[in-house]
Amino acid sequence: MISATANFQAALAAYQSGPIVVRVIIAGYWRVFTTTVVVPGDLPWIKEGGVDDLDLTVQDLDGGADQRSGGVTVQDVGGAITSDFPNFVFEGKQIQIQVGFLGLAQSDFCTLFTGFIDTVSSANANTEYYFQFSDAQTQLAAVVFQTGDDGSPTSSTNVKTVTGHPLNILLEICRELNVPADTTTIEAYRDGPFAGTIFTFSLTQAPAGADFIKAQLMKPLGGYMWINAAGLLTVRFFYPLSAPLPVGSFGPSTWLDIPEAGQTDMVNTVQVQFDLDDQSATSNSSGNYLSSTTQEYLPSYLLYGNLSSELTINADGLRSAFQGYYIAGLTALLIFQRYGFKNLTFDSESSGGSAPDSIWNTLLYEPGDIVSVTHNQVPNRKAGVIGISNYPFEILNKTIKFTEGKLAYTMIDASYLSNFGLYKITPPGEANYASDSAANKAQYMYFCGSNGQYSNGDAGHILG
């Protein structure tokens, strides 16, 4: 979830109607634009409807998310902004969008977007300015690994060898391009589900940072990158980092209409090509893969007959000598669990399975968050009944509608996450589950009864 103070969370939970205050802060600039003055000195020059909707669209099977962009229209009262141009360059400066409520302290306002100004255009007969901005993927468009192994520019005759954990390589790219990274989350995946993973690349040209991260680091591991509200590059993977506990809930009072249940696009065949022939690459011929594995999800084929859909992953850094077949198989299984059964979805951007707008109180959810959905008018196809109760979904896409004070989300069935173990074998001499510490309970598995429960009724842990 988006980070917010306790005061903001309380105000958000209590919010029912009234003005939503938007503040626009530009790094190094002495003016702060707002819709309503809450902080003395702020300028209420943002016109009504002047903040564009802000879309976050995840392409999870392609390893990333679309670049977020938008804009804000500000009145040039008395030509004040125009007078600042000789002494201040707006383009390239960091911009933040914060929201809050009347009576809320400025320190409790919540940052929903951090990015960079692209252009400043005149609007409305030159009485206003339109500040267009985008997120840090602008920086990720630059090329990386430009220097080959011998110190000359990377080329087919001067290979750049890149070896290491794929998430360490990700962090290296962020440092090279000066893109702030969510190191806490990235390192948790590195040291958790993907501990010991090694990728090796022999690059014959310097790749664009964003394309390389998405296609060669995220996609082969079953994950995606995106830029969060704080402007940090962060990641999510189909394999859970921790137990899939809902961080919030959706229900009939959350949506402004009845959500129509849809189905995800099906993927029941995954081909992973790896062990890139480096000799082929350096000879300027088309790259060849020396290893390939094609996984077919039999339960899906048994259920849907001849219906099939294939996803191909070209993993240049994946090597059979470093668990290539295992990683390819695990990624395929994760994709099958997520997309192999035409799983339930609410898609705000599709005619199939449309999700209505939700109320402003849902503001803090972001991609990868698990939410619990209860609605007595949504069909549960697995159970064959109308109505779902406490059903886990994962947030994907999000649209913030500032003017309307509404949100739109795309979410997909996340019930498969309960199939994955997250716990380690308990060391000798460990206490029984009921009397062990909370930290150990969160880390280890224990003997349980034939009913799959521990002595206190908790569900037994699954070995990871």
Buried (B, 14 or more C-beta within 10 A) or exposed (E): BBEBBEBBBEBBEEBEEEEBBBBBBBEEBEBBBBBBBBBEEBBBBBBEEBBBEBBBBBBBBEBBBBBBBBBBBBBBEEEEBEEBEEEBEBEEBBBBBBBBBEEBEBEBBBBBBBBBBBEBEEBEEEEBBBBBBBBBBBBBEBBBBBEBEEEEEBBBEBBBEBBBBBBBBBBBBBEBBEBBBBBEBBBBBBEBBBEEBBBBBBBBBBBBBBBBBBBBBBBBBBBBBBBBBBBBBBBBBBBBBEBBEBBBEBEEEBBEEEBBBBBBEBBBBBBBBBBBBBEBBBEEEEEEBEBEBEBBBEEBBEEBEEEBBEBEBBBBBBBBEBBBBEBBBBBBBBBBBBBBBBBBBBBBEBEEBBBBBBBBBBBBBBBBBBBBBBBEEBBBBEEEEEEBEEBBBBBBBBBBBBBBBBBBBBBBBBBBBEEBEBBEEBEEEEEEBEEBEEEBBEBBBBEBEEEEEBEEEEEBBBEB
